[in-house]
Amino acid sequence: MLRLPKFRYLQPKSVEEAARMISDHGPDAMFVAGGTDLYPNMKRRQQTPKVVIGLAHLDKLRRVKGKPKEGMILGAGLTLTEVAEDRRVLRAYPVVAQAAELISTPLLRNMGTIGGNLLLDTRCNYYDQNYEWRKAIHFCMKKDGEICWVAPSSPRCWAVQSSDCAPVMVAIGAKVKLVSRDGAHVMERLIPAAELYNDDGIRHLNKRPEELLTEIHLPPTDGWRATYWKLRRRGSFDFPVLGVAACLRLAGDGTVEHAKIILGGVGSHPMEASGSEQALVGKKLTEETIQQAAAAAYPTAKPLDNTDFAMSWRKDMARYYVAGALRELAGLPSQASSSGGNGAGLRIVPG
């Protein structure tokens, strides 16, 4: 049985107190909300904070504010279940509820938070193992070692970003608020979700360790439409080995005015398929246009042998999933057998 290491648990009564606590304890401390990512990592000795600062009881982090036409704000401490079932989110931002509902199992969604999913640690077959397993291969670059076993000659870590909410937030142009403390002053910064992520398996977040993610700012619902398709071996529980978030704004005649296609699960950060976007803008969503955009996504997807399924097949699936997401937004048949809407239960068996 894997056991947690010893640590001191602190429970702040406010965001300001949480910022002070982590400032006082420095690199020895980490925040925890639902704990569905941090505690398993601690059991595997991937992360070993001496102080854990619990955020689950901060009501300020569990609020939904604003109006869709002006933009809404989600508290980072909202559970994934709360996000997926909130009527305001379902009505105005169905893609956000959709991504939250596709994460893991009901029990874990009841614990895990949307902020935690956005800050999810990168994953890798050589990293997400117990301490003894990792020790047997002399560890890896991401923790305690010097070699990336996915690409041994590489100077960087290739652990993959496996958040379902991250590609969606980047695609729709959401922003995140980060709070920290500088002496007696509380500091805040609001950045686009796209700027939260780095293309690096180790330094995957553009966030200082002492910064607390408090809010997700969703953009006004001014005519854009979006969807999220997820590929995984099982129709529940598994992390994505490919995620496709598509966001479009159409003119009155059906011409694409704006397009964002973001791929998750195939790199260390959410990857923008700019070629696919360029293939869409200024055109109508015909089958020919969709095929061109899907083909342009293929070179963007760069999966490696660090998660489930063969990497060449995962790369090829990027074309099919981009096409499927775009067909859904165009109101066209998916051209694939699906037992769960929006690609959630799509069954395409690798050959």
N, C-alpha and C positions, 0 to 999 in steps of 0.2 A: 504494500500500500504506500502510495506517495503521500508524504506529510508536509505540511507547511513548515518553513523555518520559523524560528522565534522572531517576533517583531512587536513593537509597541504600537497600539492602536489609539488614534486621537479622533475625536468627534467634534468638529467645530460647529458653532451655532450660527455662523454667517459666512458669506463668501469672503468678506474682509478678514475674518479670523482664519479661514482656511488659507488665504494668501499669506497671512502673517506666519502661520505655523510652518508652511513649507519654506518660507524665507529663513526662518530661524534654524531649521534642521538641514537645509542645503541638499546636497546630492544623496544623503542617506534616507530621504523621504520621497514617497510617491503618493499620488491621489488614487482613491478607489471609489467607484460608484456602485455598479452592480457586481463587479468582481469576476465576471465570467471570463475575462481575458487575463487579468493580473494574477488571480489566485492559482489557476493552473500553471502559469509561467513560474510562479514562486515555488510550487511543488516540484517543478522540473529544474529548479535552481537557475532558470534563465534570467530572472530578476530577483534580487534579494534585498529589498529595502529594509532598513532597520526600523523605520517609522512609516506607518500607513495611515493616511488621513482620509477618513470616511466622509463621503459627501451625500450619502443616501437620504439623510434627514434634512437637507437644506431645501425648504419649500420654494425658495426663490429660483431654484434650478428646475422646477417641475411645473412651470407655467406655460400656457399658450396665450400669446397676446397679438393684438393687431387685427387688421381686416385684409382680406385677400386683395382688394383693389389697391391697397397701400403697402402691402407686404406684411407677412406675419412673422412672429418670433417664437421659436421653440426653445424652451429651456433644455440645456444639455443633459439634465438629470431625468428627463422624461424616459420612462421605460419604453422599449420597442413595442410592447403591447399597447401602451397608452397612445403612442404615435399612430400605430396601425389602426386603432379603433376610434380615434378621435373624429367626431363627425365633421368638425371644421376642416381638419386636414384631409379627410376622405373627400369632401366636397370640392375644396379649392386646390389641393395638391395631391391628387390620387397617386401620383408616381412616388411620392415620399412615403405614403402609407404602404404602397405596394412593395417597395424595397425593404421597409422595416418588417413586413409580414413574411418575407422570404428568408429571413435570417434564422438559422438554427431551428430549435423546437419551441413549442409554447412555454415550457417551463423556463428555458433560458431567456426567452423574450420577456417573460415576466420579471426577470432580474436585470438583464442587460439594458443599458441606456443608449440613446441615440448618440450622445456625446462620446461614449465609450467605443461605439462602433466606428465613428469617424476617426478615432485615435488608435484603432486596432493595431497591435504590433504586427510587423510583417512576418510571413510564415515561410517555412522551407522544410522539406523532408529530413534534412540533416540537422536542423535546428530544433524542431518541435519533437524532441525525444527526451527521455529521462536522462538524468545526469550520468549514470553509469554507461548508457548507450553512447552518449556524446564523448565521454571520456575514452571509450574504446577506440574511437577513430581520431583521438587527439583533438577533440572539439572542432569548432569551425570559426571562421573569421568574425561572425556576428557575436559570439560569446566564448571567451577563454582561449580561442585558437588563432591561427594565422592564415589558414587556407580556406577559400570558398570551395567546398567540395562539389558544387554544381559546375563551376568553371575554375579548376585548380590554378590556371595560369592568370586568372583575372586579379587586378589590384583592388577590386571592390566586391561587396556582398550583393548577391542577386536575389535575396529573399523577396517574396512577392506580396504585394498589397492585396488583401482579401476582404476588404470592407465592401458591403453592398450599398451602404448609404453614400459613401464617398463619390463614386462616379455620378450618382444622381445629383448630389449637391453641386458638383463641378459643372455638370451639364446645364442645370437650370440657372446657374449664376448666383448661388447662395453665398452668404458671407458668414463668418464666424467671429465671435467676440472672445478675446483672450484677456484675462485679468491677472495682474501680478502686483507685487508690493515693492516699492523702492523707498526704503527707510520708513518714514511715517506716511508716505503717499501711496495711494492705490492707483496703479496705472492700468489703462485699458487700451486695447487696439482692436480695430475691426478690419479684417482682411478678407479678400475673396477666398472661397473654399479652395480654388485651384492653387493658391499660394501657400496653403497649409502643408503641401506634400512636396517632398524631394525625391528625385530619382536615385535613391540609395537605400539598400536594404537595411543598413544600420541607422543612418541619420535620415530616416524617412519622413520626419516631421519638421516643418519650419516653425518650431515652437520651442521655447526654452523650457527646461524641466520644471521650473517654478511657476510657469504660466498655467492658469486654470481656464479651460474652455467652459464658458458659462451659457452662451446663447448661439443659436443658429438662426440667421436672418434670411427668410425666404423672400424672393423678389415678388413684386406685384404680379398678379395674374392678368396680364394685358394681352391675352390672345395666344400665348404659346401653349403647346401641348407636348407632353413627354411620356415616355414609358421606359421600363427597365426589364431586360431579359437576362436570365441567369442560367448558366450551364453548371451542372454538378452531377455526380454519379447517381445519387439518390434524390428523390423529389422532396426530401426534407433533411434537415440537420446539417448537411455538408456545406463547407465553405465553397464559394464560387471558384471554378477553374477558368471561367470566363464570365464577365458581366458586360452588358452593353446598355448604356444609358443614352437615349436619343431625345433631343429637345428641338422642336421646330416651331417657327412662326410662319404662317401662310398668309399671303395677300388674298383679297377678295376673289380673285380669279383662280386661286389654288396654287399660285407660284410661291416657291419657298423663298421667304425674305431673310430668314436667319436659321442657321442649323448648328447644333452642337452634338457631336458623336464622341462619347467618352468610353474607353475600354477599361475594365477592371479585371484583376486576376491574371493578367498576362505581363506584368511588369512590377517594378518596385513602387510605382505611383500610378494614379489614374492617367491613362494615356489618351491624348486628343487625336482622333483620326481626322486630321485636317484635310487630307485628300478626299475623304468621304464628304466632308462639309462643302468643299469646293465643287464637288460633283453635283450637289443638290441646289445650292443657292442660284436663284434666277431661273429655275426650271420647275415644272410641275412634277408631282409625284407619280409618274408613270412607272410601269414595270421596267422599262428600259433604264430610266434614271435611277431607280432603286438598285438594279443590277450593277450599274456603273459605280454607285456609291459603295455598295457592298464589296466589290472587287478592290476598290481603293483602300478598304480597311485592312486588307490582307497584309501589306508590308508594315503596317503600324503595329500589329500584334506580334510581340516578340517573346513568346513563352519559352521557358527553359525547363529542364528535367528536375523541377523542384516541388511539384505538387502532383495531384492525381492525373491520370490519363497521359497518353503519349503527347509530347509537346508539338509534334508536327500536326497531329489531329486537332489539338486545341487551336492552333494557328489557323487551320482551315475552317474551323467552326466560326471564326470571327466573321467570315463572309456570310454564312447562313444566318447568324444571329443578328447582324446589322440589317440584313435584308428583312428578316422577320419583324424586327422592331419598326422598321420604316413602313412595311406593309400594314402593320397594325395602326400606325398613325395616319396612314392614307385610307384606312377602311377597306383594304384589300384582303383576300384570303391569305392565310399564313403559308400555304403550300407545304405544311408539315403537320404531322399528327401530334396533337397536343391534348393532354389530359388535364392540364391546369392552365388557366389563362395567362396571357402575357409572357409566354415562354417559360413559366415557372415549372411546368411539368413536361417540357418538351422531351421527347424520347428519340434521340438519334444515337444509335449504337455504333461505336467505332469499329471499323473493319480491321 
